[in-house]
Amino acid sequence: MASIYGEEWCVIDERAKIFCIRISDDKEDPKWTLCLQVMLPNEYPGTAPPIYQLNAPWLKGQERADLSNSLEEIYVCPPCLVQ
């Protein structure tokens, strides 16, 4: 994952399988930043989905709900993404 996300990827706790991806609108002068924290339970991927936590104070309401729903759909229906 580090080779894909580079500096945006960080390991918070490797033993507990907690990771973070930091996404910004501009690397030089970011105005909007979102941190996506992902925890992989021991049962992942067989019977449990990843647990997501979004840290983006500027993301509110329906936009936040839509993004959260999209993340859940990725786990529930990965073949749907291929269409």
C-alpha positions, 0 to 999 in steps of 0.5 A, a space after each residue: 500500500 505504501 508503494 501506491 499511496 506514498 507519503 499519504 499512507 501511514 501505519 498507525 498500529 501494524 499489530 492492530 492493523 490500523 492504517 491511515 490514508 491522508 488525501 489533500 486537494 493540493 500537496 503544496 498548499 492544502 486547503 481540504 484534507 481528509 484522513 481515512 483511517 482503516 482498521 482491519 478486524 481479524 475476521 477481515 476479509 472473510 466475514 467482517 468488513 474493514 472499519 472506516 473512520 473519516 476525519 474531515 471537519 469540513 465534510 458534513 451532512 449528506 456528502 459525508 453520508 454518501 462517502 461513508 456509504 460508498 466505502 461500505 459498498 466497496 466491501 459489500 459489492 466489489 464485483 459491482 465496481 468492475 461494471 
